[in-house]
């Protein structure tokens, strides 16, 4: 869901996988709506055992979309002297 409140209310606006018959429990690829840079996706899961008994929902968690290499803008913070560049002295209290 796009928000924690949406998730709590059952508004799975980004993706609802439904019940998936599989023994895979890790590294499940996201197959929902495309996320824009900075978007977050709130999620939670529950499991069914071989007898059809369902677990409680896990605690909500979220992930976000990070920039691609082409979108990344920034510079490393460091000592310019290590790169042979003279920097002005900082006047710190």
Backbone torsions as a table, in degrees:
resi	resn	phi	psi	omega
1	UNK	NA	155.6	-178.2
2	UNK	-77.6	-12.2	177.3
3	UNK	-146.0	155.6	179.8
4	UNK	-62.0	-38.3	179.5
5	UNK	-66.2	-39.9	177.1
6	UNK	-59.5	-44.2	179.3
7	UNK	-59.5	-47.1	-178.9
8	UNK	-62.0	-31.4	-178.9
9	UNK	-89.0	1.3	-180.0
10	UNK	78.0	17.1	177.6
11	UNK	-90.6	84.7	-177.0
12	UNK	-86.3	72.6	-171.6
13	UNK	-76.5	-14.5	179.4
14	UNK	-98.9	-40.1	-178.8
15	UNK	-170.6	138.6	171.2
16	UNK	-131.8	105.1	-177.2
17	UNK	-71.8	-19.1	-173.3
18	UNK	67.9	-167.4	178.1
19	UNK	-83.5	126.0	-178.6
20	UNK	-112.3	126.4	178.2
21	UNK	-82.7	102.8	-177.8
22	UNK	-164.7	155.4	172.8
23	UNK	-98.5	5.3	177.4
24	UNK	-82.3	127.0	-179.3
25	UNK	-124.1	-5.7	-179.2
26	UNK	-124.3	155.3	174.9
27	UNK	56.1	46.2	176.6
28	UNK	-81.1	123.8	-179.6
29	UNK	-69.4	139.2	174.6
30	UNK	-68.8	130.1	-178.9
31	UNK	-127.6	28.6	-178.0
32	UNK	-96.2	-162.3	179.0
33	UNK	-60.8	148.2	178.8
34	UNK	-62.2	138.7	179.2
35	UNK	-101.7	137.7	175.1
36	UNK	-84.9	161.6	178.9
37	UNK	-52.2	126.1	179.4
38	UNK	90.0	-12.6	178.0
39	UNK	-64.7	150.4	175.2
40	UNK	-117.1	150.1	176.6
41	UNK	-125.4	118.8	177.5
42	UNK	-91.2	138.1	-175.9
43	UNK	-145.0	161.4	169.8
44	UNK	-160.6	158.6	-177.1
45	UNK	-133.9	163.6	169.1
46	UNK	-143.1	160.6	-173.5
47	UNK	-123.3	151.4	173.1
48	UNK	-113.3	137.0	176.9
49	UNK	-89.5	-177.9	-178.0
50	UNK	-63.2	-19.2	178.8
51	UNK	-95.6	5.0	179.5
52	UNK	83.7	7.9	178.3
53	UNK	-80.0	132.9	-176.4
54	UNK	-102.0	143.1	178.6
55	UNK	-83.1	173.4	169.7
56	UNK	-72.3	161.0	174.1
57	UNK	-67.1	144.3	173.6
58	UNK	-72.7	170.8	176.5
59	UNK	-65.7	142.0	178.1
60	UNK	-61.4	146.5	175.9
61	UNK	-143.0	170.6	178.4
62	UNK	-144.3	160.4	171.0
63	UNK	-138.2	163.0	179.8
64	UNK	-133.3	163.3	179.6
65	UNK	-90.1	125.6	179.3
66	UNK	-93.2	166.7	-179.5
67	UNK	-70.2	148.1	171.3
68	UNK	-77.1	170.7	178.0
69	UNK	-56.4	-40.0	-178.8
70	UNK	-68.9	-28.1	-178.2
71	UNK	-87.3	-18.4	-173.9
72	UNK	-66.0	130.5	174.2
73	UNK	-133.1	130.7	178.1
74	UNK	158.1	173.9	177.2
75	UNK	-136.1	150.8	175.8
76	UNK	-67.3	142.8	174.6
77	UNK	-91.2	127.5	-179.5
78	UNK	-172.5	-172.2	-178.8
79	UNK	-87.8	109.8	-179.0
80	UNK	-60.7	-24.7	-179.6
81	UNK	-61.5	-29.5	179.0
82	UNK	-66.4	-21.1	178.5
83	UNK	-103.1	10.3	178.6
84	UNK	77.6	21.8	-179.5
85	UNK	-111.2	127.5	177.0
86	UNK	-76.6	131.3	179.2
87	UNK	-113.6	146.3	176.1
88	UNK	-66.6	147.2	178.7
89	UNK	-68.3	141.9	176.1
90	UNK	-89.5	135.8	177.7
91	UNK	-98.6	87.3	-177.3
92	UNK	-95.1	143.1	178.6
93	UNK	-67.8	NA	NA
